[in-house]
Amino acid sequence: MDRLKTLSAFSALSQETRLEVFRLLIVAGAEGMLSGEMSKRLDVRPNTMSANLTVLLNAGLVRNERSGRTIRYFADFDAVRGLLAFLMEDCCGGRPEVCQPLIEEIACAS
C-alpha cells in the first residue's frame, strides 16, 4: 500500500460509524454481512449505512458481492495486510524483538 492509499484508508476510518462498520466486517470474516444486518446491529439508518459503505469501498477497505437483490460486504483483508505492512515497513530499526509483542497482539490466536 502506498502513502495516498494509506491516507485514504485513515480518512475513511476516522469517522465513528465507518470504524464500527469496518470492525464489524473484520469480525464477520469470510462470511461478510448484508448492509441491512449492519444497519440493525449498529442502529444506523439504511441510507446512512449505504453512504458509509461507499466511503469504505472507495478507500479500498471493503469489497462487496451482489447476489440477486442483496449485496454482501466483506472486509478486504489484503488491504488490511497492506495497510499494516505500510505502517510497519521500517519498524524497530532492525530489532525484531521490539516488534514481536505487537505482532503477537495482532496475530489471530488459535
C-alpha positions as CSV (number, residue, x, y, z in Angstrom):
1,M,0.0,0.0,0.0
2,D,1.3,3.4,-0.8
3,R,1.1,6.7,1.1
4,L,-2.0,8.0,-0.7
5,K,-4.0,4.8,-0.2
6,T,-3.0,4.8,3.4
7,L,-4.2,8.3,3.9
8,S,-7.5,7.4,2.2
9,A,-7.9,4.4,4.5
10,F,-7.2,6.5,7.6
11,S,-9.6,9.2,6.3
12,A,-12.3,6.6,5.8
13,L,-11.8,5.1,9.3
14,S,-11.7,8.5,11.0
15,Q,-15.5,8.6,11.4
16,E,-17.1,6.6,14.2
17,T,-19.8,4.7,12.2
18,R,-17.4,3.7,9.5
19,L,-14.9,2.5,12.1
20,E,-17.6,0.4,13.7
21,V,-18.7,-1.0,10.4
22,F,-15.2,-1.9,9.4
23,R,-14.6,-3.6,12.8
24,L,-17.9,-5.5,12.4
25,L,-16.8,-6.7,9.0
26,I,-13.4,-7.8,10.4
27,V,-15.3,-10.0,12.9
28,A,-17.7,-11.3,10.3
29,G,-14.6,-12.6,8.4
30,A,-15.2,-14.6,5.2
31,E,-19.0,-14.7,5.7
32,G,-19.3,-11.0,5.5
33,M,-22.6,-9.2,6.2
34,L,-25.5,-7.7,4.5
35,S,-26.0,-3.9,4.7
36,G,-29.3,-4.4,6.4
37,E,-27.8,-6.6,9.1
38,M,-25.1,-4.0,9.8
39,S,-27.8,-1.2,9.9
40,K,-29.7,-3.1,12.6
41,R,-26.7,-4.1,14.6
42,L,-25.3,-0.6,14.8
43,D,-28.7,1.2,14.8
44,V,-27.9,3.2,11.7
45,R,-30.4,4.3,9.1
46,P,-30.0,2.3,5.8
47,N,-29.3,5.4,3.7
48,T,-26.6,6.4,6.2
49,M,-25.1,2.9,6.2
50,S,-25.0,2.9,2.4
51,A,-23.1,6.2,2.3
52,N,-20.6,4.9,4.9
53,L,-20.1,1.7,3.0
54,T,-19.5,3.7,-0.2
55,V,-16.7,5.6,1.6
56,L,-15.1,2.4,2.8
57,L,-15.4,0.8,-0.7
58,N,-13.8,3.9,-2.3
59,A,-10.9,3.7,0.3
60,G,-10.4,0.0,-0.7
61,L,-11.0,-1.3,2.8
62,V,-14.1,-3.3,1.9
63,R,-15.5,-5.2,-1.1
64,N,-18.9,-6.4,-2.0
65,E,-20.7,-9.1,-3.8
66,R,-24.2,-9.0,-5.3
67,S,-26.4,-12.0,-5.0
68,G,-29.8,-11.3,-6.6
69,R,-31.2,-8.3,-4.8
70,T,-28.8,-8.4,-1.9
71,I,-25.3,-7.1,-1.5
72,R,-23.0,-8.7,0.9
73,Y,-20.0,-6.7,2.2
74,F,-16.6,-8.0,3.4
75,A,-13.5,-6.5,4.9
76,D,-10.7,-6.6,2.3
77,F,-8.1,-8.5,4.3
78,D,-5.5,-7.9,1.6
79,A,-6.0,-4.2,2.1
80,V,-5.7,-4.6,5.9
81,R,-2.4,-6.5,5.4
82,G,-1.2,-3.8,3.0
83,L,-2.0,-1.1,5.5
84,L,-0.3,-2.9,8.4
85,A,2.7,-3.6,6.2
86,F,3.0,0.0,5.2
87,L,2.8,1.2,8.8
88,M,5.3,-1.4,10.0
89,E,7.7,-1.3,7.0
90,D,10.6,0.2,8.8
91,C,9.6,-0.9,12.3
92,C,12.1,-1.3,15.1
93,G,15.2,-0.2,13.3
94,G,16.3,-3.8,12.5
95,R,15.5,-5.1,16.0
96,P,12.7,-7.6,15.6
97,E,12.4,-8.3,19.3
98,V,11.0,-4.8,19.7
99,C,8.1,-5.5,17.3
100,Q,7.4,-9.0,18.5
101,P,4.9,-8.0,21.2
102,L,2.9,-6.0,18.7
103,I,2.9,-8.9,16.2
104,E,1.7,-11.3,18.8
105,E,-1.1,-8.9,19.8
106,I,-2.5,-8.6,16.3
107,A,-2.0,-12.2,15.3
108,C,-5.0,-14.5,15.4
109,A,-4.5,-16.8,18.3
110,S,-5.6,-20.4,17.7
